[in-house]
């Protein structure tokens, strides 16, 4: 599903990754992180796909909201598990969205 975002400016965190073969609770943790992120102040939405390469884009109102999410205790544990078990490699990018437009999105 495409996230409904407000008029810019807002921020996007792009998390791109390659997984290991190990699951070791990954799916459950991913669901938990999705639920927890939605409860964070400043969270606007998320889009995620995986076809070998995984790409998750989360949208936030501010850099402070992103920092608070990065430092959330449960999220920090998931990050640690990601480095030790779930990801071969990853890259995180934080971007300011200055313009957006769409086609076919109903309000």
Secondary structure as GFF3:
##gff-version 3
##sequence-region A 1 107
A	DSSP	beta_strand	10	19	.	.	.	ID=ss1
A	DSSP	alpha_helix	26	38	.	.	.	ID=ss2
A	DSSP	beta_strand	43	50	.	.	.	ID=ss3
A	DSSP	beta_strand	53	60	.	.	.	ID=ss4
A	DSSP	alpha_helix	63	70	.	.	.	ID=ss5
A	DSSP	alpha_helix	73	81	.	.	.	ID=ss6
A	DSSP	pi_helix	82	86	.	.	.	ID=ss7
A	DSSP	beta_strand	87	97	.	.	.	ID=ss8
###
